Amino acid sequence: MLINKRRLEREQLNRYIQVFDRESGSFAGFLVDVTTEGVMLGSLGPMNMSATSHFSIKIPRENGDADDVVFDAQGVWGNKGENSIFYETGFRFLGVPMEVKSRLERMIKNFRIIGHC
């Protein structure tokens, strides 16, 4: 039996936020859901679970600009989505500074799907 150790409710966002690998600059996937402790990424292929991943995202602003947010994360679980072409991978943030957590909290507040269970 798998025990859910998640302490925070996942929040789904009302827009697609692209995630990029900072080392290669390549597209890694989309944020599927997020907490201030981690993210679930949707990607076209399986993600490397054995190494620390170095990601960046652009959080859109109302004026059309975007804030760059960078973070490191460790893969915790991964599988191919049921009836999907996408792989889902859960990542836990590693050493995220308070400034980045604050930006993520604002992103969640501004873009979460209202009424999502």
N, C-alpha and C positions, 0 to 999 in steps of 0.2 A: 504494500500500500504506500503510495506517494503522499507524504505529508506536505501541505502548503505552508512554507515558512515565510510567506510574504506578509509584511507588517502593514503595508500601505495599500489602499485601493488603487488599482490601475485606472488610469484615465485615458479614454480614447479621444483623439483630437478631431476637429471638424475640417481638417485640411491635411494634405499629404506633405510631410516634412521630409525632405531628402537627407540622407546620411551619407557622408563621404569618408573614405579611408584617408587619414591625413598623410600617411607615408607615401602612398601611391597616387593620391588625388582622385582615385577611381570611385565611382558610385558604389556604395555598399548595400543600400536598400532604403526602405521607408520606415519611419517610426510608425508602429502599429498602435502601441500604447506606451505610457510613461508614468513613472512616479519620480520622486526626488531621490530614489535609491537605485533606479535602473530603468531599462527600456526593453521593449520587445521590438525586434526588427523583422520586417518582411523582406526577403531577398530572393533572387532567382536561383541561388545555389546555396549549399550548406556553408556556414561560417566556420572559421577556425576556432575551435573551443580551447585549444591548448595554449594559446598565446594571448597576451594582453593586446586588445585592439585599441587603436588610436583613431578616434572619430571626430568629425566636425559636422555641425548642422548650421543652417541659416534660418533664424527665427524671423519671420516677416513682421514688419512694423506697419502701422496704419498708413504711413506716408509713402509706402512703396519700397523703402529701404529694407535692409535686413541686418540683424545682429549675428555675427559669427560666434558660435559657442563651440568650444573644443572640450573633449573629455576622453578619458581612458576608461575602458571597461573590460570585464572578464566574462566570457561566455559561461552560463550556468546550465542551460539546457537548450536543446534544439530538436526540431522535427519538421517533417514536411506537413504543411497544413492539410487538414482533411478536405478532400474534394478541391484541391487547389494546386496551382502550379508553383506556388510560393513556399519557401522554407521560412519557418518562424524560429527565431533564436532569442532567448532571454539573456540579457546582459546585466551585470551588477556593476555600478559605477565604482571606480577606484580613485580614492584621494581627490574627490571633487571639491574645489574651493567654494567657500560660502557665496562668492559672487556668481559663480556658475549655477549653484543651487537656486539662488534668488532668481536668476534669469529663467531657469526651468520652471520654477513655481509660477512666475508671471505668464510663461507660455501656456502652462496647464490652465491657469485661471482664464486667460483670454481665448483659448482655442478648444477647451474641452467640450465634449458633446453634453449638453444639458439633459439631465434626466437619464443618463446612461447608468445602467446597473452593473 
